[in-house]
Amino acid sequence: MLSSWSRLGACRLARTTAAAGRKYATSADDFVLAEFSQKYLGYRKAAFTEKLEIFDADKTPAFPIYRVTDAAGNIIDHSHDPKFDKDFALKIYKDMTQLNIMDRILYDSQRQGRISFYMTNFGEEGNHVGSAAALEPQDLIYGQYREVGVLMWRGFPLEQFMHQCYGNSKDISKGRQMPVHYGSKEHNFATISSPLTTQLPQAVGSAYAFKRQPNNDRIVVVYFGDGAASEGDAHAAFNFAATLDCPIIFFCRNNGYAIRTPTSEQYGGDGIAGKGPVYGLHTIRVDGNDVLAVYNAVKEARRMALQNKPILIEAMTYRLGHHSTSDDSTAYRTQQEVDEWGDKDHPITRFKKYVMDRGWWDDEQEKAWQNEARKRILTAFNDAEKTKLAHFHDMFEGVYKEVPEKLLRQRAELDEHLKEYAEHYPIGRHLNK
């Protein structure tokens, strides 16, 4: 048995040990929590909890949709009016309407068999021009294939739009691309590729290269659709951009459908914006049919991107046209749905109110501009249609500084083939070498 003194000492030892244990446990908890927060969670402060609660995604509030005007074009809060001057505002309006007219002419020409393929931009003009207007000319653009208004804003000639769709000898790519797969080094617009989402990792690579340059004043903007966001390349690009702190804006135009797949079957979470924070991207959801809101969002995003903060913008819009001329959207949506969107929320109609309310535009000017734009487009269209195709030898050239022996042999084989079977090919439509 322990003596009374021994029992007293044992009690004191027990109390001291317990106190030390509590102190040690607290510091250990702090250590672990700090490690988790700093190293595992990107410096986001976490906390321990004794409440067993599995996160319910369905109860998470959705990202709000930033807007400046309502669907009728009325400014809601004038402190958010970017206060465009007259010339700037009219360029925005004219580019949107000119794009709309060009789409109608080229869509009809495909239906007449005059070009092989086309994709319209009906209903998404505000996304293109509103975002392009907020950027600087030196910023590098990676488009998908529904960002024609970005190139139009940057001054890509109407003639080149037409030459590219015809794939003729005046086309920058000499007819090597499908129609509407534009590209222009002069306008800092990377050539479009058909495979979905390949442009996103490439864009991050370009942004990282810009970041490594001293006194960088350029960012990258990469456009993609809600369907492209389901591709693995998108998630890899988001992760690379966030971990490398790249000066990039991811601009997603969520137009309701990925070819024939509605967004209800595309993802289960909070749209595309909901993916941003989990990757560490600064994120905003914007009304894509509101030119003023798109402009403000991209302007602020560009400022942040120059500080090497990658941004994700989800622009909510609606695709009024078919996905392309190879699609019939009446197979998966009603005409009533399309008509309602066109009547109730059209970006051109909304911005037209902005310029008309300021006395910068009226119905007479509208009529004159529609006629002028149509005439300019048709002139460029007719010139492109009459222009001969590139010489077929061009398909072997322009990639390598010196044409490899293998390609020289293939070119010679083609020449021999055409000598024997020339009557079966439209050689007369091509330039002479």
C-alpha positions as CSV (number, residue, x, y, z in Angstrom):
1,M,0.0,0.0,0.0
2,L,1.1,3.5,-0.6
3,S,1.6,5.8,2.3
4,S,-0.5,9.0,2.6
5,W,2.5,11.0,1.3
6,S,2.9,8.6,-1.6
7,R,-0.8,8.7,-2.5
8,L,-0.6,12.6,-2.4
9,G,2.4,12.5,-4.7
10,A,0.7,10.1,-7.1
11,C,-2.3,12.4,-7.3
12,R,-0.1,15.5,-8.0
13,L,1.8,13.5,-10.7
14,A,-1.5,12.5,-12.3
15,R,-2.8,16.0,-12.3
16,T,0.4,17.3,-13.8
17,T,0.5,14.6,-16.5
18,A,-3.1,15.3,-17.4
19,A,-2.5,19.0,-17.7
20,A,0.6,18.4,-19.8
21,G,-1.5,16.0,-22.0
22,R,-4.2,18.6,-22.5
23,K,-1.5,21.2,-23.5
24,Y,0.1,18.8,-25.8
25,A,-3.2,17.8,-27.5
26,T,-4.1,21.4,-28.1
27,S,-0.8,22.3,-29.7
28,A,-1.0,19.1,-31.8
29,D,-4.5,20.0,-33.0
30,D,-3.3,23.5,-33.9
31,F,-0.3,22.0,-35.7
32,V,-2.4,19.6,-37.7
33,L,-5.1,22.2,-38.5
34,A,-2.4,24.6,-39.7
35,E,-0.8,21.9,-41.9
36,F,-4.1,20.9,-43.4
37,S,-5.1,24.6,-44.1
38,Q,-1.7,25.7,-45.5
39,K,-0.4,22.7,-47.3
40,Y,-3.5,20.7,-48.2
41,L,-6.2,23.4,-48.7
42,G,-4.2,26.3,-50.3
43,Y,-4.1,28.4,-47.2
44,R,-7.9,28.2,-46.7
45,K,-8.7,28.1,-43.0
46,A,-10.4,24.9,-42.0
47,A,-11.8,23.9,-38.6
48,F,-12.4,20.7,-36.8
49,T,-16.0,19.7,-36.0
50,E,-17.6,16.9,-34.0
51,K,-20.8,17.2,-36.0
52,L,-21.2,14.4,-38.6
53,E,-22.6,16.2,-41.6
54,I,-22.1,15.2,-45.2
55,F,-22.1,18.2,-47.5
56,D,-25.4,18.5,-49.4
57,A,-24.7,20.0,-52.8
58,D,-28.4,20.5,-53.5
59,K,-28.7,22.9,-50.6
60,T,-25.7,25.1,-51.7
61,P,-26.8,28.5,-53.0
62,A,-26.2,28.9,-56.8
63,F,-23.8,31.6,-58.0
64,P,-25.7,34.8,-58.7
65,I,-25.9,36.1,-62.2
66,Y,-24.3,39.6,-62.5
67,R,-26.2,42.0,-64.7
68,V,-26.4,45.7,-65.4
69,T,-29.6,45.8,-67.5
70,D,-32.9,43.9,-67.3
71,A,-34.1,41.9,-70.2
72,A,-35.7,45.0,-71.7
73,G,-32.4,46.9,-71.7
74,N,-33.2,49.2,-68.7
75,I,-30.2,49.9,-66.5
76,I,-30.9,48.7,-63.0
77,D,-28.1,50.4,-61.1
78,H,-26.5,53.4,-62.9
79,S,-23.3,53.1,-60.9
80,H,-22.6,50.0,-63.0
81,D,-23.0,51.8,-66.3
82,P,-19.5,51.7,-67.9
83,K,-20.4,55.0,-69.6
84,F,-19.3,54.2,-73.1
85,D,-18.8,57.2,-75.4
86,K,-20.8,57.4,-78.6
87,D,-18.2,56.0,-81.0
88,F,-17.4,53.1,-78.8
89,A,-21.0,52.2,-78.1
90,L,-21.9,52.4,-81.8
91,K,-19.0,50.2,-82.8
92,I,-20.3,47.6,-80.3
93,Y,-23.8,47.8,-81.8
94,K,-22.7,47.8,-85.4
95,D,-20.4,44.8,-84.9
96,M,-23.2,42.8,-83.3
97,T,-25.7,43.6,-86.0
98,Q,-23.1,43.1,-88.8
99,L,-22.3,39.7,-87.3
100,N,-26.0,38.8,-87.3
101,I,-26.4,39.8,-91.0
102,M,-23.3,37.9,-92.0
103,D,-24.6,34.8,-90.2
104,R,-27.8,34.9,-92.2
105,I,-26.1,35.3,-95.5
106,L,-23.5,32.6,-94.9
107,Y,-26.1,30.2,-93.4
108,D,-28.3,30.6,-96.4
109,S,-25.3,30.1,-98.8
110,Q,-24.6,26.8,-97.1
111,R,-28.2,25.7,-97.6
112,Q,-27.8,26.6,-101.3
113,G,-24.7,24.4,-101.5
114,R,-22.3,27.3,-102.1
115,I,-20.2,26.6,-99.0
116,S,-19.8,23.3,-97.2
117,F,-20.4,24.1,-93.6
118,Y,-21.4,27.0,-91.3
119,M,-22.1,27.7,-87.6
120,T,-24.2,30.8,-86.7
121,N,-23.9,33.0,-83.6
122,F,-27.5,34.0,-83.2
123,G,-28.3,35.1,-79.7
124,E,-24.7,35.1,-78.5
125,E,-23.5,38.4,-80.1
126,G,-23.3,40.1,-76.7
127,N,-20.8,37.6,-75.4
128,H,-18.5,38.1,-78.3
129,V,-18.5,41.8,-78.6
130,G,-18.9,42.7,-75.0
131,S,-15.9,40.6,-74.0
132,A,-13.7,41.7,-76.9
133,A,-14.4,45.3,-76.2
134,A,-13.0,44.9,-72.7
135,L,-9.7,43.4,-73.8
136,E,-6.5,45.0,-75.2
137,P,-5.3,44.2,-78.8
138,Q,-2.2,42.5,-77.5
139,D,-4.2,39.9,-75.4
140,L,-4.1,36.5,-77.0
141,I,-7.4,34.8,-77.8
142,Y,-8.1,31.1,-78.1
143,G,-11.5,30.7,-79.5
144,Q,-13.7,27.6,-80.0
145,Y,-15.9,28.2,-83.1
146,R,-18.6,30.6,-81.9
147,E,-16.5,33.7,-81.2
148,V,-16.6,35.3,-84.5
149,G,-17.6,38.7,-83.0
150,V,-14.3,38.8,-81.2
151,L,-12.4,38.7,-84.5
152,M,-14.9,41.2,-86.0
153,W,-14.2,43.6,-83.1
154,R,-10.5,43.4,-83.7
155,G,-10.8,44.4,-87.3
156,F,-10.6,41.0,-89.1
157,P,-11.7,41.9,-92.6
158,L,-15.0,40.8,-93.9
159,E,-13.2,39.6,-97.0
160,Q,-11.2,37.2,-94.9
161,F,-14.3,35.8,-93.3
162,M,-15.6,35.0,-96.7
163,H,-12.3,33.7,-98.1
164,Q,-12.0,31.3,-95.1
165,C,-15.5,30.0,-95.5
166,Y,-14.8,29.3,-99.2
167,G,-11.3,27.9,-98.5
168,N,-9.9,29.7,-101.5
169,S,-6.5,30.9,-102.5
170,K,-6.9,34.2,-100.6
171,D,-7.7,32.5,-97.4
172,I,-4.9,32.8,-94.8
173,S,-4.8,29.0,-94.3
174,K,-5.1,28.3,-98.1
175,G,-8.2,26.2,-97.6
176,R,-6.6,23.8,-95.1
177,Q,-9.3,24.4,-92.5
178,M,-13.0,23.8,-92.3
179,P,-15.2,26.9,-92.7
180,V,-15.6,29.1,-89.6
181,H,-12.2,27.8,-88.2
182,Y,-10.6,31.3,-88.3
183,G,-7.2,32.3,-87.2
184,S,-5.0,35.5,-87.5
185,K,-1.6,36.1,-86.1
186,E,-2.1,39.8,-86.8
187,H,-5.1,39.9,-84.6
188,N,-3.7,37.7,-81.8
189,F,-6.3,35.0,-82.5
190,A,-5.0,31.4,-82.4
191,T,-6.4,29.3,-85.2
192,I,-9.5,27.4,-84.1
193,S,-9.4,23.6,-83.9
194,S,-12.5,21.4,-84.2
195,P,-11.8,18.9,-81.3
196,L,-13.5,20.2,-78.2
197,T,-11.4,21.8,-75.4
198,T,-7.9,21.2,-76.9
199,Q,-7.5,25.0,-76.8
200,L,-7.8,25.2,-73.0
201,P,-4.5,23.5,-72.0
202,Q,-2.8,25.3,-74.8
203,A,-4.1,28.7,-73.6
204,V,-2.8,28.0,-70.1
205,G,0.6,27.2,-71.6
206,S,0.6,30.6,-73.4
207,A,-0.5,32.4,-70.2
208,Y,2.3,30.8,-68.2
209,A,4.8,31.9,-70.9
210,F,3.5,35.4,-70.6
211,K,3.8,35.3,-66.8
212,R,7.5,34.4,-67.1
213,Q,8.2,37.5,-69.3
214,P,9.4,40.6,-67.5
215,N,6.9,43.5,-67.3
216,N,4.2,41.4,-68.9
217,D,1.1,43.4,-70.1
218,R,-0.6,40.5,-71.9
219,I,-3.2,38.0,-70.8
220,V,-4.8,35.0,-72.5
221,V,-8.6,34.6,-72.9
222,V,-9.9,31.2,-73.9
223,Y,-13.5,30.7,-74.9
224,F,-15.4,27.4,-74.7
225,G,-18.9,26.1,-74.3
226,D,-20.7,24.3,-71.5
227,G,-20.2,21.0,-73.4
228,A,-16.5,21.6,-73.6
229,A,-16.3,22.0,-69.9
230,S,-17.2,18.3,-69.5
231,E,-14.0,17.3,-71.3
232,G,-11.0,16.2,-69.3
233,D,-8.8,18.8,-70.9
234,A,-10.9,21.5,-69.2
235,H,-10.3,20.2,-65.7
236,A,-6.6,19.8,-66.4
237,A,-6.4,23.4,-67.7
238,F,-8.3,24.8,-64.7
239,N,-5.9,23.0,-62.3
240,F,-2.8,24.0,-64.2
241,A,-3.9,27.7,-64.3
242,A,-4.7,27.8,-60.6
243,T,-1.6,26.0,-59.4
244,L,0.7,28.1,-61.7
245,D,-1.1,31.4,-61.1
246,C,-1.5,32.2,-64.8
247,P,-2.7,35.4,-66.3
248,I,-5.8,33.9,-68.0
249,I,-9.5,34.3,-68.3
250,F,-11.6,31.2,-68.9
251,F,-14.7,32.4,-70.7
252,C,-17.5,29.9,-70.8
253,R,-20.6,30.7,-72.9
254,N,-23.3,28.5,-71.4
255,N,-25.9,28.6,-74.1
256,G,-28.1,25.7,-72.9
257,Y,-27.0,23.0,-75.3
258,A,-23.8,21.1,-76.2
259,I,-24.8,20.2,-79.8
260,R,-27.8,18.1,-78.8
261,T,-27.1,17.6,-75.1
262,P,-29.0,20.0,-72.8
263,T,-27.2,21.3,-69.7
264,S,-29.6,19.3,-67.5
265,E,-27.7,16.2,-68.8
266,Q,-24.3,17.8,-68.9
267,Y,-23.6,18.4,-65.2
268,G,-25.2,17.9,-61.8
269,G,-23.7,20.7,-59.9
270,D,-24.0,24.5,-60.1
271,G,-23.3,25.0,-63.7
272,I,-19.8,25.9,-64.8
273,A,-19.2,28.6,-62.3
274,G,-19.6,26.1,-59.5
275,K,-16.4,24.4,-60.7
276,G,-14.2,27.5,-60.3
277,P,-13.7,27.8,-56.6
278,V,-12.9,24.1,-56.1
279,Y,-10.0,24.5,-58.5
280,G,-8.9,27.8,-56.9
281,L,-10.1,30.0,-59.7
282,H,-11.6,33.5,-59.1
283,T,-15.1,33.1,-60.5
284,I,-18.1,35.2,-61.6
285,R,-21.4,34.2,-63.4
286,V,-22.7,36.9,-65.7
287,D,-25.7,37.6,-67.9
288,G,-24.2,36.9,-71.3
289,N,-27.1,38.7,-73.1
290,D,-26.2,41.9,-71.3
291,V,-23.3,43.6,-73.1
292,L,-22.7,46.0,-70.3
293,A,-22.4,43.3,-67.7
294,V,-20.1,41.2,-69.9
295,Y,-17.9,44.2,-70.6
296,N,-17.7,45.1,-66.8
297,A,-16.9,41.5,-65.8
298,V,-14.2,41.0,-68.4
299,K,-12.7,44.4,-67.7
300,E,-12.3,43.6,-64.0
301,A,-11.2,40.0,-64.8
302,R,-8.4,41.3,-67.0
303,R,-7.2,43.6,-64.3
304,M,-7.0,40.7,-61.9
305,A,-5.4,38.4,-64.5
306,L,-2.6,40.8,-64.9
307,Q,-1.9,40.2,-61.2
308,N,-1.6,36.4,-62.1
309,K,-5.0,35.6,-60.8
310,P,-6.8,33.2,-63.1
311,I,-10.5,33.9,-63.6
312,L,-13.4,31.8,-64.7
313,I,-16.4,33.6,-66.2
314,E,-19.6,31.8,-67.0
315,A,-21.8,33.8,-69.3
316,M,-25.4,32.7,-69.3
317,T,-26.9,33.0,-72.8
318,Y,-29.0,31.1,-75.3
319,R,-28.2,29.5,-78.7
320,L,-31.0,30.7,-81.0
321,G,-29.7,28.9,-84.0
322,H,-28.9,25.3,-84.7
323,H,-25.6,24.0,-83.5
324,S,-24.4,24.1,-87.1
325,T,-25.6,23.4,-90.6
326,S,-25.3,19.7,-89.8
327,D,-27.7,19.9,-86.9
328,D,-31.5,20.2,-86.7
329,S,-32.3,21.5,-83.3
330,T,-36.0,20.9,-83.7
331,A,-35.3,17.3,-82.9
332,Y,-34.5,18.2,-79.3
333,R,-36.2,21.5,-78.5
334,T,-39.4,23.2,-79.5
335,Q,-39.7,26.2,-81.8
336,Q,-41.8,27.9,-79.1
337,E,-38.8,27.8,-76.8
338,V,-36.5,29.4,-79.4
339,D,-39.1,32.1,-80.2
340,E,-39.6,33.0,-76.6
341,W,-35.9,33.5,-76.1
342,G,-35.6,35.6,-79.2
343,D,-38.6,37.8,-78.2
344,K,-37.9,38.2,-74.5
345,D,-34.1,38.4,-74.2
346,H,-32.0,39.2,-77.2
347,P,-28.6,40.9,-76.7
348,I,-28.9,43.2,-79.7
349,T,-32.4,44.4,-78.7
350,R,-31.1,45.1,-75.2
351,F,-28.1,47.1,-76.3
352,K,-30.1,48.9,-79.0
353,K,-32.1,50.5,-76.2
354,Y,-28.8,51.8,-74.7
355,V,-27.7,53.7,-77.8
356,M,-31.2,54.9,-78.7
357,D,-31.9,56.2,-75.2
358,R,-28.8,58.4,-75.5
359,G,-29.9,59.8,-78.9
360,W,-27.1,58.1,-80.7
361,W,-29.3,55.9,-82.9
362,D,-32.7,55.9,-84.5
363,D,-34.9,53.9,-86.8
364,E,-33.7,55.7,-89.9
365,Q,-30.0,55.1,-89.0
366,E,-30.9,51.5,-88.3
367,K,-32.4,51.0,-91.8
368,A,-29.5,52.7,-93.5
369,W,-27.0,50.6,-91.5
370,Q,-28.7,47.3,-92.3
371,N,-28.6,48.1,-96.0
372,E,-25.0,49.2,-95.9
373,A,-23.8,46.2,-93.9
374,R,-25.7,43.8,-96.1
375,K,-24.2,45.4,-99.2
376,R,-20.6,45.2,-97.8
377,I,-21.0,41.6,-96.8
378,L,-22.5,40.5,-100.1
379,T,-19.7,42.3,-102.0
380,A,-17.1,40.4,-100.0
381,F,-19.1,37.2,-100.4
382,N,-19.3,37.5,-104.2
383,D,-15.6,38.3,-104.5
384,A,-14.7,35.2,-102.4
385,E,-17.0,33.0,-104.5
386,K,-15.3,34.1,-107.7
387,T,-11.7,33.6,-106.3
388,K,-10.0,30.4,-107.4
389,L,-8.9,27.8,-105.0
390,A,-5.2,27.4,-104.1
391,H,-3.0,25.1,-106.2
392,F,-3.2,21.6,-105.0
393,H,0.6,21.6,-104.4
394,D,-0.1,23.9,-101.4
395,M,-1.3,21.0,-99.4
396,F,2.3,19.7,-99.3
397,E,3.8,23.1,-98.4
398,G,3.8,25.7,-95.7
399,V,4.5,23.4,-92.7
400,Y,8.2,22.5,-93.0
401,K,10.9,25.0,-94.0
402,E,12.1,22.4,-96.5
403,V,9.6,19.9,-97.8
404,P,10.6,16.4,-96.6
405,E,11.4,13.7,-99.2
406,K,8.3,11.7,-98.2
407,L,6.0,14.6,-99.1
408,L,7.9,15.3,-102.4
409,R,7.2,11.6,-103.4
410,Q,3.5,12.0,-102.5
411,R,3.3,15.2,-104.5
412,A,4.8,13.5,-107.5
413,E,2.4,10.6,-107.2
414,L,-0.5,13.0,-107.1
415,D,0.8,14.7,-110.2
416,E,0.9,11.4,-112.1
417,H,-2.6,10.5,-110.9
418,L,-4.0,13.8,-112.1
419,K,-2.4,13.5,-115.5
420,E,-4.2,10.2,-116.0
421,Y,-7.5,11.1,-114.4
422,A,-7.7,14.9,-114.8
423,E,-11.2,14.9,-116.2
424,H,-12.6,13.6,-112.9
425,Y,-11.3,16.5,-110.8
426,P,-12.2,20.3,-110.8
427,I,-8.6,21.3,-111.7
428,G,-9.9,24.4,-113.5
429,R,-11.1,25.9,-110.2
430,H,-7.5,25.9,-108.9
431,L,-4.8,28.4,-109.5
432,N,-2.0,27.5,-111.8
433,K,1.3,27.0,-110.1
